[in-house]
Amino acid sequence: MYIIPDKKFCFLASPRTGSKSVAKALTEQRNAVLVGSHHTTPADHPEVGVDDTWIICAAVRNHWDALASWWFKIEGGPGKMTPMIKFLPRFCRDNKRYAGDGQLWSIATQYANQLIRYEWLGADLDTALVAAGMCPVELPHIRDSKRSVKAYQVFYKRDTASWVGKNFATEIKNYGYKF
């Protein structure tokens, strides 16, 4: 959790959403302070006083794209990877904090009043910063993915894409994502 107390601004980092780039920009260009760890939430540090009077941002990403990113991060790259249809249920079972109960983004979005979409990271962050009375920032490009192909669709077969759509249906609908 990154805060700028005098602006009542809080950024909640969600894994695989460009949050490292946002955190770097906020700490270096707006003197944001890291509270706890990168994935800390207001519930972890109630003494900080982040509440609904603050602008609280959380990042989200297309579920199919994010899960392909997790697949590459955990499995290590083409040739070594478990088939995605086997990986996804195991990942969701073993990572409840990040992928529990049919939700990828609830760790942060349950507190947020502003969403920052990975697909429009810079523009959405700028909107949130301006709402808090700050100027936009320059986002650095930090890439920690082993994935060389941008189009996530190429990693999915019909059954795997359907599995994601079914298991994350509520969030997908709420955030307007499509395969």
Buried (B, 14 or more C-beta within 10 A) or exposed (E): BBBBBEBBBBBBBBBBBBBBBBBBBBBEBBEBEBBEEBBBBBEEBEEBEBEEEBBBBBBBBBBBBBBBBBBBBBBEEEEEBEEBEEBBEEBBEEBEEBBEEBBBBBBBBEBBBBBBBBBEBBEBBBBBBEBBEBEBBEBEEEEEEEBEEEEBEEBBEEEBBEBBBEBBEEBBEBBEBEB
